Amino acid sequence: MNIRLKEKFKYSLIVPTSIGVRISPVNGQPVYSSDNFKLQATSAETNVASISSYLGLPVKVLTTFVKGSPIAKFIKSNLKSRFIDFEGKDIEQGGPWGYRHQFNIADSGFGMRGPRVHNDRAGEVGKTLNVKDFDLDRIFGEEGVQIIHLSGLIASLSPETSKFCLELSHAAKKYGTRISFDLNYRASFWKGREKELREAFTEIASVADILVGNEEDFQLCFGIKGPEAGGTEIEKKIDNFKEMIGRVKVKFPNASVFATTLRQVISTNKHLWGAIMLEGENWHIVKPREISVIDRIGGGDGFVGGLLYGILKNWEPEKWIQFGWASGALAVTFLTDYAQPADEEMVWSIWRGNARVRR
């Protein structure tokens, strides 16, 4: 694979995001039957960034905040605790019915009772993300960035954020920053905006170096013909993904890495977890292995974060997917949505299946 990263940079990884809070019942209980909740700052994109930030690479978030909000202050404190720099405008709330940070209300499930998630994004301040609030020539040209990670969640949040992500991809391309794009298709975000978002996603994907998504993401985002074969078994999913990526590569020849995770749920707390990646012309597959799960939310983001960390460290491609798989497996052992690796060895021990005490 031909990824050459800039030698001079201030940041290894930058992620644009809309950050909110998650409210979860303790002890895996359902929301409706609980009166004791844990509050945490969260976003899919910062989940990705946390792998690199905890392992010592310089990471920055581009976002926006509600001015004077205690939730905004809570989020900023959390980012600092995760070793993540942030840049973003403080937006006036505009009264009680104005802007706020999104709320994610979710339980983690238990046993054969699956998790349930309710997103409350009305008035979300992240919908105002605007390229005019950031000096892209400074960020990409003067400071320098190795990789920018874009998410379909942000690209589809509003017409403003779609334009924001497009402008970021153009600036990144101009200054030689590599672009990672996780499609993250959400039907509720696309409703009534299908033509607009397909055009925006296609433009971003056309300049992306790394594309992440399952076969459904590629079909629904781009209208690419799906696999001929059916079935839900993981082995069949591998064949389906390979078949799909052949068509995706023709449409997006700039990309040299394509990846997705493989998951089969045995119970809420026991999954078969695998991954598949095409790097250049080389397939790398981690066949599903059993993992234990405390909270599944953030596992896919952990995979992407570990994959990008391996690329940023200039490892051999085989290690990218291994570290990504293990980072995702690590993430689901935390009560936060994001993994907090103590060091690389913690992640590699998971890859090796070594859960022995380290003294």
N, C-alpha and C positions, 0 to 999 in steps of 0.2 A: 504494500500500500504506500502511496506517495503523499504522506502528510509531513510537510516541513513547517515547523513552528518557529515563530519569530524569536530571535535570540535576545532582543532587548524589549522588556515589557515590565509594567508595574503589576499587572494582574494576570494570573494564570487562567482564571475563569470569571466571566461576568454573566449574570442571569437577570433579565428583566422579569418582574413578578408583581403580583398583587397579593399582599400578605394580610391574613386575617387571623382569627383565633378559632380553635377547636375546643368544644366543650364535650367531655366524655364522662360517663358514670364510672365510678371506681369498681374494681373487682369484676369487670366484664358484664355488669348488669345492663338491662335495657334502659333506654332513656326515660320512658314513661313510668317506670316503677322505681325511679331513683330520686334521692334528695341530696346526694353527695357527689359532686362533680369536680373533675380536674380541668383546669384551663391552660391551654398552651398556644403559643404563636405557631402558625403553620402556613405553608404554601408548597405546592408540588416542586416548584423551582428551587426554593431554598432547601428542600429535602435533598435534591440533587447536589447542590453546592456544598452541603455540609460534609460530604465525604472528603473533599479536597481541603476544606477549611480546617477540619479537625486534624487532618494529617499534615498541616503546616504550609499549604500552598496559599498564596494571596488571592482572595476571592472578594468580589464586590457584587452587591445587589443594586439594580436600578428600579426604583419603585416610587410610590407616593403615599403621603400620610395625611390624616385628618389633624389639622392644627389644633393644639391644646387638648387633644383627646387622651385620656388615661390609657386607652387601649393602644394608641400609637406609641406612647411612652413605654408601655409594656413590651411592644414588638421591638422597638429600638434597643431596649435593654437585652432582650433575648438574642438579637442578632450579634450584639457585642459579645455576649457570653459564648457564642458559637464561632468567634473569631472572624466574623463576616463584616466587611466594610459596607456602608450603604450610602446612596446618594438619591435624593428625591425631594420634590417640592412638598411643603406643608400647605394643604388646601383648607380654606375656611369651611367649617362644617355647614354653615348656612341655616342654622336653626335645628330644632329637634327632628325635623323631617328631611334634613339634608344628607350630607355624605357620612358614611361610616365604614369601618373595616368589616369585611364579610365574617359571618359566623358559620362554622361547620359543626353540626350537632350530630355526634356519632358514637355508637357503642362498638366495642370490639368483638361482641359475640362470645359464645363459649360452646364447646362440644359440637353438637349437631344444630345448635341455634346460630345461624349466620349473623354477621354484623349488619347493622342498618345505619345508613348515612342520610342526613337531611341537610341540604345546603340552603342557607339563607343569605342571598347576595344582593338584596334590594338596597339601592343607594350606595353600592360599593365604590369606594374612592378610587380603586385601581382602574375603573373604567375611564378615568380622566387622563391616564398616562399619555403624555404628548412629547414628541421629539423636541419641541421648542424649549422644553424645560431642561434639556441636557446638551452639553457641549460635546458633540460626537467627535469633532476634530481633536479636541483635547483628550478624550477618553481613549480613542482608538489610535490617533496619530501621535500625540505627545507622550501619553502614559504607556500605551501599548497593551494589548490583550492577546493572549494565546488562543483561547476559545471563547466564543459566546454561545450559550445554550438557550435556545428559544423553545417555547412550549406552545402547542396548539391551544391550550387553555387560555393563555394570554392573547394570542393572535386572534381568537374568536370572541373575546370578552365584550368588545364594543367596536364600532367603526373606527374610533380613535385609536384603540390598542392595535387593531389590524394595521393601520397606517404606521403606528409606532414600531411594530415589529418589522414591517417592510423597510422602513428607513434605517433601522438598526442593521438589518442584513446588508443593505447597500453600503453603509459605512464600514461594516466589518470586511466586506469584500474589497472595498477600496484600499484598505490599509493592511490587507493580508491576514486578517484574523480568521481562523477557521470557524465554521458555523455548524453547530449541532442543532437538529430540529426533531423534537419528539412530537408526533402528530396529535396525540391525545384528543381524538375526536369525541365530541359530546353532542348528541342529537339536540338537546335542549338549547345549546348555544347556537346551533346552525339553523334552527327553525326560522324560516322566512328570509334567510340570508345566504342560501345555498350557493347561488351564482357568485355573489361577492366574495364569499369566503373561499370557494374553490379557486378563484383567480388569485387571491392573496396567498393561499397556501401553496399553490403551484409556483408562484414567483419566488417564494422563500425557498421551497424545496429545490428549485432549479439552481440556486447558488450554494446550497448546503453541501457540506463535506461528509456529514454523518446524519443518517436518517434512522429514526427509531419509531417503531409502530408494528402492530400485528396486521394480519392480512385484511381484517375488517377495516382498520384505520385507512389503509391504502385504497381500498375499494371505495369507501364512503367519502374520503377527502378528495380523491382524484378521479373517481369513476373508472379506475383500472379494473379490467376483467379479473374476477376471482378465480381461485383454483378449480380445476375440473372435478377433482376428487372430493368426496364428502367425508363425514366422520368426525368424531369428537376426541378420539384417542390422541395422546400426545405424539406418538410416532407419526400419526397421520398429519398432525399440525406441522410437524417438521417438514414433511413432504409438501404440504400446502404452501408453507412460507417460502420454500425454495422455488416452487413453481411461480408464485406471485412475484418474487424479487427479480426474476428474469425479465418480466415486463416492466417493472419499476425502473430497472437499470437503463432500459432503452429510453424511457421518458426523462430520467434525471441522470444523465451521464456524468455530471460533475461529482456526484456523491461516490465515495469509495468505501464507505462503511454502512452496512444495513444491519439492524439488530432488533431482536425482540426477546421477551421472556416467555417461558412455558410454565404453566401452572395447572395442576390438577388438585382440587380440594378433596381431601379424604374426610376431614372434619375441620371445624374452625381452627383448631390448634395443631393440625397435622396436614401438611401439604407435600406434594411432589413438586419440586422446583427445578427448572432447567432453563436453558438459554440457547440461542442460536445467533450466529453473526456471520455475515459475509464481508470479508476484507479483501478488496481487490477481486481476485478470482478464487480466493481460498475460503472454504467453509470451515467454521469453528463451532462445534456443537458440545454443549454440556448436557448430557442426558439427565433427565429428571432424577433427583435424589430426594429422599425424605428429609424434611426439616420440621422443627417445632416452631410454633407461631404463638406469640402473645397477642400481637395486633398486626393484621396484615397490611393496614394502610401505610403506604410509603415504601413497600418492598420493591415495586417497580422503579420508583425514583432512586432508591439505593443502588439498584443495578446500573442505571444510567450514570449515576455519580461515580461508581467504581470503574465503569468502562472509561469514562472521560479521564479519571485520575490515571489510569494505566497509559492512556494516550499522552497525557501531559508529562508523564514520567519517561516517555520514550521507550517503554518496554516493548518486547516482542509481542505481536498481535495476539498470540495464544494466551498471553497473560491478561490481556484486556478483559476478555470475556470471563476468565476465571475469577479475576478480582471483582468484576461486576456481579457475577453470580453470588460470590461470598458476601459482598457488601449488601446485596438485597436480602440474603439470608440473615445477615446481622441486623438489618433494620427492623425486621419483624420480631426481634427479641426485645425491642425497646418499647416503652409506653409512649414515647414521643413518636411522631410520624417520621422522624429522621434518625439515621444511625449516628452514633457518637463514638467512632473508633478511637481507642486509646493510642494505637500505633498500627503500622502495616501488619505486624506479626499477628495481631488479634484477628485481622481479616484472613490472612493466609492460614491460620489455624483452623478456621471454619472450612476453608477450601479442603484442607487435608483431613477434615473430620476428626480433629483432635480437640476434645472438650475436657482434657485433663486439667487439673489444677496447676496454675503457674505460680511458683513461689519465688 
